[in-house]
Amino acid sequence: MNWGLILGIGIPVIVVLVIVRFIYRTYNELTWHLVKVDKISGNLEAVLKKKFDMIPALVEVVKGYAKHESSTFTEVAKLRSQWGKAQNTNEKIKTANMLESALSKLLVVQERYPQLKANRNFQNIQKSISIVEAQVLNERKYYNEVVRRYNVRVKLFPRNVIAKMFGFVEKPFYSKEE
């Protein structure tokens, strides 16, 4: 038996098998994390939709008390529509941040109108929005953690080589703009 020939062929075959196994495992790992990011992104969008679906009712209650706040109403309606039409996560994040800012302006209107603050419908809607806002905060934290884990895998060597080969790219964090 010619051990030199066996080692000459065997070692390269083993090296190739190790590399193929690494590529296979890395691809599957990245795919698993990407699917998880997409799932959590969908959960976050569902909670945001629930929150933003409360806006028309809030606007109607506030309109009765604050007719001269029409620019805020228009902005809120426009941004709500824009959020629904957003095509990707970056657009959704940007629009959601603008919408949440406009919504907070709408909620601040109550400070100028004590009778609005006492309105039972307004109180109920505001309470519902607060509950959903807590859900949004939890989903946002979880989404950002899942994205962080995925992005680390996409960036670190040697996985980044595999990620580039198969088109895996970093995902944006969902941070609330101040």
C-alpha positions in Angstrom: 0.0 0.0 0.0 1.3 3.4 -1.0 0.8 5.7 2.0 2.2 8.7 0.2 -0.4 8.5 -2.5 -3.2 7.9 0.0 -2.1 10.9 2.1 -1.6 13.0 -1.0 -5.2 12.4 -2.1 -6.8 12.0 1.4 -5.6 15.3 3.0 -6.9 17.5 0.2 -10.2 15.6 0.1 -10.6 16.1 3.9 -9.7 19.8 3.6 -12.3 20.2 0.9 -15.0 18.4 2.9 -14.3 20.6 6.0 -14.6 23.7 3.8 -17.9 22.5 2.2 -19.3 21.6 5.7 -18.4 25.0 7.0 -20.0 26.8 4.0 -23.1 24.5 4.4 -23.4 25.2 8.2 -22.8 28.9 7.9 -25.3 29.3 5.1 -28.0 27.5 7.1 -27.2 29.5 10.2 -27.4 32.8 8.4 -30.7 31.7 6.7 -32.1 30.7 10.1 -31.3 34.1 11.6 -32.6 36.0 8.6 -35.9 34.2 8.8 -36.1 35.0 12.5 -35.4 38.7 11.7 -38.2 38.7 9.1 -40.6 37.0 11.6 -39.9 39.5 14.4 -40.1 42.4 11.9 -43.6 41.1 10.9 -44.6 41.0 14.6 -43.3 44.5 15.2 -45.2 45.8 12.1 -48.4 44.1 13.3 -48.2 45.9 16.7 -47.4 49.2 15.0 -50.4 48.7 12.7 -52.6 48.0 15.7 -51.4 51.3 17.2 -51.7 53.3 14.0 -55.2 51.9 13.4 -56.3 53.7 16.6 -55.3 57.0 15.1 -58.5 57.8 13.1 -60.6 57.4 16.3 -58.3 59.6 18.2 -58.3 62.2 15.5 -62.1 62.3 15.4 -62.3 62.8 19.2 -59.7 65.5 19.1 -61.2 67.3 16.1 -64.3 68.1 18.0 -62.3 70.1 20.5 -59.4 71.4 18.5 -60.6 72.5 15.1 -57.6 74.8 14.5 -55.2 71.8 14.8 -56.0 70.7 11.3 -52.4 70.7 10.1 -51.5 68.1 12.7 -54.6 66.0 11.7 -53.5 66.2 8.0 -49.9 65.3 8.9 -51.0 62.3 11.0 -53.3 61.0 8.2 -50.7 61.5 5.5 -48.0 59.7 7.5 -50.4 56.8 8.5 -51.1 56.3 4.8 -47.4 56.6 3.9 -46.5 53.9 6.6 -49.0 51.5 5.1 -47.5 52.0 1.6 -43.8 51.7 2.7 -42.0 49.0 0.7 -39.1 48.0 2.9 -38.0 48.0 6.5 -36.0 51.2 6.2 -39.0 53.2 4.9 -41.3 51.7 7.5 -38.8 52.6 10.3 -38.4 56.2 9.1 -42.2 56.7 8.5 -43.1 55.0 11.8 -40.8 57.4 13.7 -42.3 60.4 12.0 -45.8 59.1 12.7 -45.1 58.5 16.3 -43.8 62.0 16.6 -46.9 63.4 14.9 -49.1 61.2 17.2 -47.3 62.6 20.3 -48.2 66.1 19.0 -51.8 65.1 18.8 -51.7 63.7 22.3 -50.2 66.9 23.6 -53.2 68.8 22.3 -55.1 67.6 25.3 -53.1 69.8 27.6 -54.7 72.9 25.9 -58.2 71.5 26.2 -59.2 70.4 29.7 -62.7 69.2 28.4 -60.9 66.9 25.9 -58.8 65.5 28.7 -62.0 64.6 30.6 -63.7 63.0 27.5 -64.3 59.3 28.2 -63.6 58.3 24.5 -60.3 60.2 24.5 -59.3 58.6 27.8 -60.1 55.1 26.5 -58.2 55.6 23.2 -55.3 57.1 25.0 -55.2 54.2 27.4 -55.3 51.7 24.5 -52.5 53.5 22.8 -50.4 53.4 25.9 -50.9 49.6 26.2 -50.0 49.1 22.6 -47.0 51.4 23.0 -45.7 49.1 25.7 -46.1 46.2 23.2 -44.3 48.2 20.5 -41.4 48.9 22.9 -41.0 45.2 23.8 -41.2 44.1 20.1 -38.7 46.8 19.1 -36.2 45.7 21.8 -36.6 42.0 20.7 -36.3 42.9 17.0 -33.1 45.0 17.7 -31.6 42.1 19.6 -32.4 39.6 16.9 -31.0 42.0 14.3 -27.9 42.5 16.4 -27.2 38.8 16.5 -27.8 38.4 12.7 -25.6 41.4 11.9 -22.7 40.1 14.0 -22.8 36.9 12.1 -22.9 38.7 8.8 -19.9 40.9 9.8 -17.5 38.5 11.5 -14.8 36.7 9.6 -14.9 34.0 8.2 -18.7 34.0 8.1 -18.7 37.4 6.3 -17.1 35.7 3.3 -19.9 33.2 3.1 -22.5 36.0 3.7 -21.1 38.0 0.8 -21.0 35.0 -1.4 -24.7 34.3 -0.9 -26.0 37.9 -0.7 -26.7 38.2 3.1 -26.6 41.9 4.1 -27.0 43.7 7.4 -30.5 44.6 8.6 -31.3 48.0 10.0 -32.1 48.5 13.7 -35.4 49.9 14.6 -34.5 52.8 16.8 -36.9 55.5 17.8 -35.7 58.9 16.7 -35.8 61.5 19.4 
